[in-house]
Every structure is written in C-alpha cells, then in structure tokens.
Amino acid sequence: MTASAAGRSAPRRGGAAAGGAPPEPAPVIDFHCHAGRWGRYWVDDACDRYLRVMDAAGIDRACLNCIWHGDARRGNDVVAGFLRQRPDRFIGAAFATPHYPEEAVPELERAVDQLGMAYVKVYPDYVGRPVDDPAYFPIFEWVNARGLPVMCHATYPFDPPGTTITGRFTALSRRFPHVTWVLAHAAGRVDADAARAARCLPKVYLETCSSGTALGAVEYAVEHAGEDRVLFGSDMPLMDARQQIAKVATAAISPQAKRKVLGANALRVLGLSTDLRPVPRPARGA
C-alpha cells in the first residue's frame, strides 16, 4: 500500500545502511488491535471504518484479537470474520483463556491451524490470576511447542508484593524457552523494569500503545531496551491509531529505529518477510 500519511512516510524512508545501500522498506504493522464490539466504550467492529483509520494512519496490517467474550471460540470467530473479508490487511491473534481448561488447547489448535491465527493473546485480568500462574501453563506449553509469540500485560493489580517484570519473564522464559513474549503497553510509559527485561531476555519485546501521552516513552524504550525490541501498537479501536503512530513518527530516534519499531521488528516476531510472506523457521529441539 502506498503511504499517504505524512507520519508514515518519514519513518519508512530510513537512512543509508552500512555500505551505502538503503534498508529495504518495511510495511507498517500495528501489533495491538481489537476486533468485536464494546458499547460501553463506543467500540464497534465495522471493517470499512477500521480500514479508513488504518489508511489515514499509514498502517499496512493490523493484528487483531477479540477478548471481549469469555468464550474464546466466539472471540476468535469474530477475528476470523475480519481475516475472511480482508486477508491482505489483517493478521489474527488467537485469544486463549484458562477459564475452561479442557477447551483451551483444542481452541488454540482450531484458531491457529484452521483459522490462520499468527500468535496468542491472553488477558489475565479476566481470570484474576497473573500470567505466570500455573493455570496458564497448559496454554504456554502448547504455544512453546509451536514457537509462537504471546502478547500479554506485564503486571496486574493482583500481583504478589515484590513482583518484578524482569523476574516474572525470566522465570517464564526458562520454563517456555521457545515463546516470544510481547508486553502490551510496556513501551507506552517510561518503565525501567520492562526495559531491563527486554534487554536481558532475548525473546521479550515491548509494545508502544498507551492511553497517556507518555512524552519520551518511545525514546526511553529504544534507548534502554534496544531498537530491536520495541513494537508499534495502537490498541485500536479503543484508541486512535493516528495519535498512537504519531508517538513513533515524531520520536527523537533514528530513521532506522523508526523502521524497526513500525514494522521490521514485527516481521521478525511473526516470521514474515518484507513482502509479508512466511519465512521458514529454523529447525529446533522440542
């Protein structure tokens, strides 16, 4: 798609790479979006409206999850409806919950193998247990065997005292070494603990969306976590993707870092080439 928004064209130009050749343009990928309706917050799931906002913001692909229903199958079917309408613009994320333990893995198999979902979204706030609670382990064992990413929040109101993000995801990374962890909102604020986790742990990434302006948060994440560990996300339609992408487009970071944050890092996490085709993953042990 040709960029039309000024906020997109600047970061996508990039600078000359080492040796003088400019980097290959990367698509703009919004890693954190929701499908489905939530009337309390005026959220609807009109596909055409979604696409108009994406076009205005210069977003090539939006990664969709639907967590509004306790029944994961119902939410994943909502996402699948978007994928059927516009497979060229949407990437699916499968919602998984331990609320119904006997259903979790079969639904993940359906969502990934039949519906074509690319990664997994969990939302422990609904369960009342943090992401490192053993209730989630059967889900993560399945994800670990597939080598897929998981997106989740990094902290919760019900965390035990003394919980740290670095400690939590160090333990999870040791137990599930093939899972890539995307920490929603963790680059949308200045968070030293989250940045430390991403810098120290090779499969932890920080995502940028936030309801606050968080001046300097993107710069902080890029400096302290590393430009390879930050992913753009908008939380659309709860938030306006145009405002959320502007935080990256206007950030005081290099053109190369903007290219990575806005799409190149997401390509690597999702196992896609710059033309959005799957890249064969290297063989690995169980």
C-alpha positions as CSV (number, residue, x, y, z in Angstrom):
1,M,0.0,0.0,0.0
2,T,1.3,3.5,-0.8
3,A,1.8,5.7,2.2
4,S,-0.4,8.7,2.3
5,A,0.0,9.9,5.8
6,A,3.0,12.2,6.5
7,G,3.6,10.5,9.8
8,R,4.3,7.3,8.0
9,S,6.4,8.4,5.0
10,A,9.1,9.9,7.2
11,P,9.9,6.8,9.3
12,R,9.7,4.4,6.3
13,R,12.3,6.2,4.3
14,G,15.0,5.2,6.6
15,G,18.7,6.1,6.2
16,A,21.5,4.5,4.3
17,A,22.6,1.2,5.7
18,A,26.2,0.3,6.3
19,G,27.9,0.2,2.9
20,G,25.6,2.9,1.4
21,A,22.6,0.8,0.4
22,P,19.3,2.0,1.9
23,P,17.4,-0.6,4.0
24,E,14.6,-2.5,2.4
25,P,11.3,-0.7,3.1
26,A,9.2,-2.5,5.8
27,P,5.4,-2.5,6.0
28,V,3.9,-0.7,8.9
29,I,2.4,-3.3,11.3
30,D,0.1,-2.5,14.2
31,F,0.7,-5.3,16.7
32,H,-2.1,-4.5,19.1
33,C,-5.6,-4.1,17.8
34,H,-9.0,-5.4,18.9
35,A,-12.0,-6.8,17.0
36,G,-15.5,-7.0,18.3
37,R,-17.9,-4.6,19.8
38,W,-17.8,-3.0,23.3
39,G,-20.7,-0.5,23.6
40,R,-19.5,0.9,27.0
41,Y,-16.5,2.5,25.2
42,W,-18.2,3.1,21.8
43,V,-16.1,0.4,20.2
44,D,-17.5,-1.2,17.1
45,D,-16.1,-3.7,14.6
46,A,-17.1,-2.1,11.2
47,C,-14.4,-3.4,8.9
48,D,-14.7,-0.4,6.5
49,R,-14.2,2.1,9.3
50,Y,-11.2,0.1,10.5
51,L,-9.7,0.3,7.1
52,R,-10.3,4.0,6.8
53,V,-8.4,4.7,10.0
54,M,-5.6,2.3,9.0
55,D,-5.2,4.1,5.7
56,A,-5.2,7.5,7.4
57,A,-2.5,6.4,9.8
58,G,-0.5,4.6,7.1
59,I,-0.9,1.1,8.6
60,D,-0.4,-1.8,6.2
61,R,-1.5,-4.6,8.5
62,A,-3.4,-4.7,11.8
63,C,-3.0,-7.6,14.2
64,L,-6.5,-8.3,15.7
65,N,-7.6,-10.1,18.8
66,C,-11.0,-10.3,20.4
67,I,-11.0,-10.6,24.2
68,W,-14.5,-9.2,24.8
69,H,-16.1,-12.7,25.3
70,G,-15.4,-15.2,28.0
71,D,-15.9,-17.8,25.3
72,A,-12.6,-17.8,23.4
73,R,-14.1,-19.6,20.4
74,R,-16.7,-16.8,19.9
75,G,-14.0,-14.1,20.1
76,N,-11.7,-15.9,17.6
77,D,-14.6,-16.3,15.2
78,V,-15.0,-12.5,15.2
79,V,-11.4,-12.1,14.3
80,A,-11.7,-14.8,11.6
81,G,-14.5,-12.7,10.0
82,F,-12.1,-9.8,9.5
83,L,-9.5,-12.2,8.1
84,R,-12.0,-13.5,5.6
85,Q,-13.0,-10.0,4.5
86,R,-9.5,-8.6,4.1
87,P,-6.7,-11.1,4.5
88,D,-4.4,-8.6,2.8
89,R,-4.9,-6.1,5.7
90,F,-5.4,-8.1,8.9
91,I,-3.4,-10.7,10.9
92,G,-5.2,-12.7,13.5
93,A,-4.2,-13.3,17.2
94,A,-5.9,-16.2,19.0
95,F,-7.5,-15.4,22.3
96,A,-6.8,-18.1,24.9
97,T,-8.1,-18.4,28.5
98,P,-7.8,-20.9,31.3
99,H,-11.4,-20.3,32.3
100,Y,-12.4,-23.5,30.6
101,P,-9.2,-25.6,30.8
102,E,-10.4,-28.5,28.7
103,E,-11.3,-26.2,25.8
104,A,-8.1,-24.1,25.8
105,V,-5.8,-26.2,23.7
106,P,-8.4,-27.5,21.2
107,E,-9.5,-24.0,20.6
108,L,-5.9,-22.9,20.0
109,E,-5.4,-25.7,17.5
110,R,-8.6,-24.6,15.7
111,A,-7.6,-20.9,15.7
112,V,-4.1,-21.4,14.5
113,D,-4.4,-24.4,12.2
114,Q,-7.8,-23.7,10.7
115,L,-8.4,-20.0,11.1
116,G,-4.8,-19.0,10.4
117,M,-4.0,-17.0,13.6
118,A,-0.4,-16.0,13.9
119,Y,0.1,-15.6,17.7
120,V,-1.7,-15.8,21.0
121,K,-3.3,-13.2,23.2
122,V,-4.0,-13.8,26.9
123,Y,-5.8,-11.4,29.3
124,P,-5.3,-12.5,32.9
125,D,-7.3,-9.5,34.2
126,Y,-10.5,-11.6,33.4
127,V,-9.1,-14.6,35.3
128,G,-7.9,-12.8,38.4
129,R,-4.5,-14.6,38.2
130,P,-1.3,-13.2,36.7
131,V,0.3,-14.5,33.6
132,D,2.8,-16.7,35.4
133,D,0.1,-18.5,37.4
134,P,0.2,-22.3,36.7
135,A,-3.4,-22.1,35.3
136,Y,-1.8,-20.7,32.1
137,F,0.9,-23.3,31.8
138,P,-1.0,-25.8,29.6
139,I,-1.6,-23.0,27.2
140,F,2.0,-21.9,27.2
141,E,3.2,-25.5,26.8
142,W,1.2,-25.7,23.6
143,V,2.5,-22.3,22.4
144,N,6.1,-23.3,23.3
145,A,5.8,-26.4,21.2
146,R,4.7,-24.3,18.3
147,G,7.3,-21.5,18.9
148,L,4.6,-18.8,18.7
149,P,4.5,-15.3,20.3
150,V,2.2,-14.5,23.2
151,M,1.0,-10.9,23.9
152,C,0.0,-10.0,27.5
153,H,0.3,-7.3,30.0
154,A,3.4,-7.3,32.1
155,T,1.9,-6.5,35.5
156,Y,-1.5,-6.8,37.2
157,P,-3.4,-5.2,40.1
158,F,-3.4,-8.6,41.9
159,D,0.4,-9.3,41.6
160,P,2.0,-10.5,44.8
161,P,4.2,-8.0,46.6
162,G,7.7,-7.8,45.3
163,T,6.8,-9.0,41.8
164,T,9.1,-7.6,39.1
165,I,8.7,-7.8,35.3
166,T,12.2,-9.0,34.9
167,G,11.8,-11.7,37.5
168,R,8.5,-12.8,36.1
169,F,9.6,-13.1,32.5
170,T,13.0,-14.6,33.4
171,A,11.1,-17.5,35.0
172,L,8.6,-17.8,32.2
173,S,11.4,-17.7,29.6
174,R,13.3,-20.5,31.3
175,R,10.1,-22.7,31.5
176,F,8.9,-21.9,28.0
177,P,12.1,-21.1,26.0
178,H,10.5,-21.0,22.6
179,V,7.8,-18.5,23.4
180,T,8.3,-14.9,22.3
181,W,6.7,-12.5,24.9
182,V,5.2,-9.2,23.7
183,L,4.5,-7.0,26.7
184,A,1.5,-4.8,25.8
185,H,1.8,-1.1,26.7
186,A,5.2,-1.6,28.2
187,A,6.8,0.9,25.8
188,G,3.9,3.3,26.2
189,R,5.3,4.5,29.5
190,V,8.8,5.0,31.0
191,D,9.3,1.7,32.6
192,A,12.9,0.7,33.7
193,D,11.8,-2.8,34.8
194,A,10.2,-3.6,31.5
195,A,13.2,-2.2,29.5
196,R,15.5,-4.2,31.6
197,A,13.5,-7.4,30.9
198,A,13.6,-6.8,27.2
199,R,17.4,-6.0,27.2
200,C,18.3,-9.0,29.3
201,L,15.9,-11.6,27.8
202,P,16.3,-12.5,24.1
203,K,12.6,-13.2,23.5
204,V,10.9,-10.3,25.3
205,Y,9.5,-7.3,23.3
206,L,7.8,-4.1,24.4
207,E,4.8,-2.6,22.7
208,T,4.1,1.1,22.4
209,C,0.4,1.9,22.9
210,S,-0.9,3.8,25.9
211,S,-3.8,6.0,26.9
212,G,-1.5,8.7,28.2
213,T,0.8,10.8,26.1
214,A,3.9,9.4,27.9
215,L,6.3,12.0,26.5
216,G,9.7,10.4,25.9
217,A,8.4,6.8,26.4
218,V,9.3,5.6,22.9
219,E,12.7,7.2,23.1
220,Y,13.3,5.6,26.5
221,A,12.3,2.1,25.3
222,V,14.5,2.3,22.3
223,E,17.5,3.6,24.3
224,H,17.2,1.2,27.2
225,A,15.5,-1.9,25.7
226,G,17.1,-1.6,22.3
227,E,15.6,-0.6,18.9
228,D,15.2,-4.3,18.0
229,R,12.9,-4.9,21.0
230,V,10.1,-2.4,20.5
231,L,6.9,-2.9,18.5
232,F,4.4,-0.4,17.4
233,G,0.8,-0.9,18.6
234,S,-2.2,1.3,18.8
235,D,-4.9,-0.5,20.9
236,M,-7.3,0.4,18.1
237,P,-10.3,1.0,18.2
238,L,-10.0,1.8,21.9
239,M,-7.5,4.4,20.9
240,D,-6.9,6.3,17.7
241,A,-4.2,4.8,15.6
242,R,-3.3,8.2,14.1
243,Q,-2.4,9.5,17.5
244,Q,-0.6,6.3,18.6
245,I,1.6,6.1,15.4
246,A,2.5,9.8,15.8
247,K,4.3,9.0,19.0
248,V,6.7,6.9,17.0
249,A,6.8,9.1,13.9
250,T,7.7,12.2,15.9
251,A,10.0,10.4,18.4
252,A,13.6,11.6,18.7
253,I,15.0,8.3,17.4
254,S,16.9,7.4,14.2
255,P,15.1,6.6,10.9
256,Q,16.5,3.1,11.3
257,A,14.9,2.7,14.7
258,K,11.6,4.0,13.4
259,R,11.6,1.5,10.6
260,K,12.2,-1.3,13.1
261,V,9.6,-0.2,15.6
262,L,6.9,0.4,13.0
263,G,7.2,-2.9,11.2
264,A,10.6,-4.6,10.8
265,N,10.7,-5.9,14.3
266,A,7.1,-7.2,14.0
267,L,8.1,-9.1,10.8
268,R,10.8,-10.9,12.7
269,V,8.5,-11.7,15.6
270,L,5.8,-13.0,13.2
271,G,8.2,-14.9,11.0
272,L,7.4,-12.8,7.8
273,S,9.5,-11.3,5.0
274,T,9.1,-7.7,4.0
275,D,6.5,-8.8,1.4
276,L,4.6,-10.4,4.3
277,R,5.2,-14.0,3.2
278,P,6.1,-16.6,5.9
279,V,9.8,-17.2,6.4
280,P,10.8,-20.8,7.1
281,R,11.7,-21.1,10.7
282,P,15.0,-22.9,11.6
283,A,14.6,-26.4,13.0
284,R,14.8,-26.6,16.8
285,G,14.6,-29.1,19.5
286,A,11.5,-29.8,21.5
